[in-house]
Amino acid sequence: MTIFLKKFGTTLSSRQLGREALAAFKPSLKGVKDGEKVVVDFEGVMVFTPSWGDEFLTPLLDKFGKHLVLKNTENLSVQATLKLLEKIHKVNFITIS
């Protein structure tokens, strides 16, 4: 399954909006099979804040662990937020090109 974050906008900010985005997307996650990769695609995202990322990505990481993969993370805003979340939660996100 691939989650295209740009469907939530190009500026992803605030805890509330991150929570709302995850709540809106949660029903789609029920179709994910055991062992299936969940790819989060950042293409088109211009601003990605730690608060939004923590509310959206952290629950996905908790649920899917090593099956969560991030794609198109070249944007500096995305990279900075991912680095901060990794430090806070003591995890390493898996990224692909």
Phi, psi and omega in degrees: 000141176241133177253114179269106185295335182296343177292343176266357179123171179265344176244107183254102184217153175088141179299316182301314181292326176295316177298316181296320179297315179295317179299321180291329184269340185309317180302328179292335182285344180295337180276358181285126181276156176305130178084353179287139177287140173247111184260126175256115185259120182267007181304131178087353179278124181264320181232129181224105186269155179301323181295313178297313181300320180295321181286330183263309186283320185300314176297325177294318178297318178299321184279318188252347176051235184292352178272355176272124183232137180253141185229148178059056183258022185289335181301135183297325178296317178296313182299316181296317180293317179298318179299318179295315179297322177298317180293315182297315186264359180054053179226168172233121176285146175269126179239149175230163180277000000 
